[in-house]
Amino acid sequence: RQVAESIKQKISPDSFEFVDRHLLRSGAINPVRWLNNVVFDLFFGVFNIKQVAVQGMTAFHTVAVLGPKTGLQAGFAAHLMRPLLYHENAQRTAMMAKIASKAFGIRPDHFMEGLTSLKRSGWHLIGGETALQDDFINTSFGTGSWLERGRDWGRVFFKEGDRFTRNTAYMGAYLEWRSLNPKMALTPRIEKHLLNKA
């Protein structure tokens, strides 16, 4: 409430009434957290399409670390996997695995195993542990005030760029491990190692 009183002293009564009614009394936000998130959005550029490239550029590091063949395979696999992360079905997965095999030399069973492992890891979810924001596609998406929904939509370019980098790194680690261990079973302990490498 101290924050509310401080805001009240600095802005007009009409403006404060709007802030109080839509943001504070509604219980939709914690004002300090909300202002922190607004600064985050302004810093990274709400609805800034450049953020896809800026955040996605880190994927080139994967190519440098793993070498051109495995790194590029990982990047293309991450691109093909994107539509499968939230709306997977067997027919679409088989089609993407076939494309990965023909175009990039990734065995279909390795593509599907890598996809399943990535989803199990949760590494594709952009969340509070690094981005300080909720995931773009989550159970709370679309709820809250119109302001919060707008901010959710505004982060999509930042999150998609970051997601591409994460998926490329994970698939790069998986493909490198799989090429060295073609017959070994993928265990939770190995998946932890892949996640640490990604």
Secondary structure, 3 states (H helix, E strand, C coil): CHHHHHHHHHCCHHHHHHHHHHHHCCCCCCHHHHHHHHHHHHHHCCCCCHHHHHHHCCHHHHHHHHCHHHHHHHHHHHHHHHHHCCCCCHHHHHHHHHHHHHHHCCCHHHHHHHHHHHHHHCCCCCCCCCCCCCCCCCCCCCCCCHHHHHHHHHCHHHHHHHHHHHHHHHHHHHHHHHHHCCCCCCCHHHHHHHHHHC
